[in-house]
């Protein structure tokens, strides 16, 4: 076989391999060298997350993690430090998407101000204000109650609402069993 034809066949094979490494499928899923985006929930920002994350990471590296908004921002920042090309708009979109789709759920009526600050990625003094309000008025029943606190970024609270668990603290603790007097207990004799 002439060298020119072999070179042409080799080039065709290389192009076919590259095309299959990253291809958009008719059903909207992205296939990247054995990685699929089907595990990424269909939320705003999904396309950015799929484009950026699946270039370097297996799907499970992302989908198996549960992190706060703050921690996801740190992780994205680290990726930029390792050479990922992420502009400011994509940084924000990616951080929001990852924290909502793969966020860490918190029992907002029990956790510390530090955990609230990390979950919502807000200033420590704002998280302190949330805890203070919780201590003064009792457990929160909805994200709207937190968003209504003066000075709190309502949009950030609404963005992270899926990560806020309001079940803790809403039910009174069970009563302790009545103490039993040893005098009232009869012990069988042998």
C-alpha positions in Angstrom: 0.0 0.0 0.0 1.5 3.4 -0.9 2.7 5.6 2.0 0.2 8.4 1.2 -2.8 6.1 1.5 -1.4 4.6 4.8 -0.9 8.1 6.1 -4.5 9.0 5.1 -5.9 5.9 6.8 -4.0 6.6 9.9 -5.2 10.2 10.0 -8.8 9.0 9.5 -8.4 6.6 12.5 -7.0 9.3 14.7 -9.9 11.7 13.8 -12.4 8.9 14.5 -10.9 8.3 17.9 -10.9 12.0 18.8 -14.5 12.4 17.6 -15.6 9.5 19.9 -13.7 10.8 22.9 -15.9 13.9 23.2 -19.2 13.8 21.3 -22.6 15.2 22.0 -25.2 12.5 21.5 -28.7 13.1 20.0 -30.3 12.6 23.4 -28.4 15.6 24.8 -25.9 13.5 26.8 -22.3 14.3 26.5 -19.9 11.3 26.1 -16.3 12.1 27.0 -13.9 9.2 26.9 -16.2 6.9 28.8 -17.7 9.7 30.9 -21.4 10.6 30.6 -23.2 13.6 31.9 -26.5 11.8 32.7 -25.6 11.8 36.4 -25.6 15.6 36.3 -29.0 16.9 37.3 -30.7 19.1 34.7 -30.4 22.4 36.6 -29.2 25.9 35.4 -25.4 25.7 34.7 -25.4 22.0 33.8 -23.9 22.7 30.4 -21.0 24.6 32.0 -20.3 21.9 34.6 -20.3 19.2 32.0 -18.1 21.1 29.7 -15.5 22.0 32.3 -15.6 19.1 34.7 -15.8 16.2 32.3 -12.8 17.4 30.4 -10.6 16.2 33.2 -12.6 14.2 35.7 -14.6 10.9 35.7 -18.3 11.6 36.4 -18.1 9.9 39.7 -15.4 12.2 41.0 -18.0 15.0 40.9 -21.3 13.2 41.5 -20.1 11.3 44.6 -19.0 14.4 46.4 -21.2 16.5 48.7 -19.7 19.8 49.6 -20.7 23.2 50.8 -20.9 26.2 48.5 -17.7 27.5 50.0 -15.9 24.2 49.5 -17.0 23.9 45.9 -15.7 27.5 45.3 -12.3 26.4 46.8 -12.2 23.3 44.6 -13.0 25.3 41.4 -10.3 27.8 42.4 -7.8 24.9 42.8 -8.8 23.6 39.3 -7.9 27.1 37.9 -4.6 26.9 39.7 -4.0 23.5 38.0 -4.6 25.1 34.6 -8.4 24.9 34.0 -9.6 27.7 31.8 -12.5 29.1 33.7 -13.6 32.7 33.4 -15.3 34.7 36.1 -18.8 34.1 34.7 -18.2 30.3 34.4 -16.6 30.3 37.9 -19.8 31.6 39.5 -22.1 29.4 37.3 -20.0 26.3 38.1 -19.8 27.0 41.8 -23.6 27.5 42.1 -24.4 24.5 40.0 -22.0 22.1 41.9 -23.2 23.4 45.3 -26.9 23.0 44.4 -26.6 19.7 42.5 -24.0 18.1 44.8 -24.3 20.2 47.9 -24.0 19.1 51.5 -27.3 19.0 53.4 -27.3 20.7 56.8 -29.8 20.7 59.6 -30.0 24.5 59.8 -31.8 24.4 63.2 -28.8 22.6 64.8 -25.6 23.5 63.0 -23.1 26.2 64.1 -22.7 29.6 62.5 -19.5 28.3 60.8 -21.4 25.5 59.0 -24.1 28.0 57.9 -21.4 30.4 56.6 -19.8 27.6 54.6 -23.1 26.2 53.3 -24.4 29.6 52.1 -20.8 31.0 51.4 -21.6 34.1 53.4 -19.7 36.2 55.9 -19.3 34.9 59.5 -21.2 37.8 60.9 -24.2 37.1 58.7 -24.2 33.4 59.8 -24.0 34.6 63.4 -27.0 36.8 62.8 -28.9 33.7 61.5 -28.0 31.7 64.6 -28.9 34.6 66.9 -32.4 34.8 65.2 -32.8 31.0 65.6 -31.9 31.2 69.3 -34.2 34.1 69.9 -37.3 32.9 68.0 -36.9 29.1 67.8 -36.3 26.8 64.9 -36.7 27.9 61.3 -39.5 26.3 59.3 -38.4 27.5 55.8 -35.7 29.2 53.9 -37.9 32.2 53.5 -37.6 32.9 57.2 -33.8 33.0 56.9 -34.0 35.1 53.8 -36.2 37.6 55.6 -33.5 38.4 58.2 -32.3 42.0 57.6 -28.8 42.0 56.1 -28.9 38.4 54.8 -28.4 37.8 51.1 -31.9 36.5 50.3 -30.8 35.3 46.8 -28.0 33.3 48.2 -30.3 31.6 50.7 -32.9 30.9 48.0 -30.1 29.5 45.8 -29.0 27.0 48.5 -32.5 26.2 49.8 -32.2 22.5 48.6 -29.3 22.1 51.0 -31.2 23.4 54.1 -32.9 20.7 56.2 -35.5 22.2 58.5 -36.6 19.0 60.3 -34.2 19.2 63.2 -35.3 21.2 66.1 -39.0 21.3 65.1 -40.1 18.4 67.3 -39.8 18.5 71.1 -37.3 16.0 72.5 -38.9 12.8 73.7 -39.6 12.7 77.4 -37.3 10.7 79.6 -38.8 7.5 81.0 -40.1 7.7 84.5 -37.5 6.6 87.1 -38.3 3.2 88.6 -37.9 2.7 92.3 -36.0 -0.5 93.2 -38.5 -1.0 96.0 -41.3 -1.3 93.5 -39.5 -4.0 91.5 -40.1 -7.6 92.4 -37.2 -9.9 91.7 -38.1 -13.6 91.2 -36.4 -15.9 93.6 -34.9 -19.2 92.6 
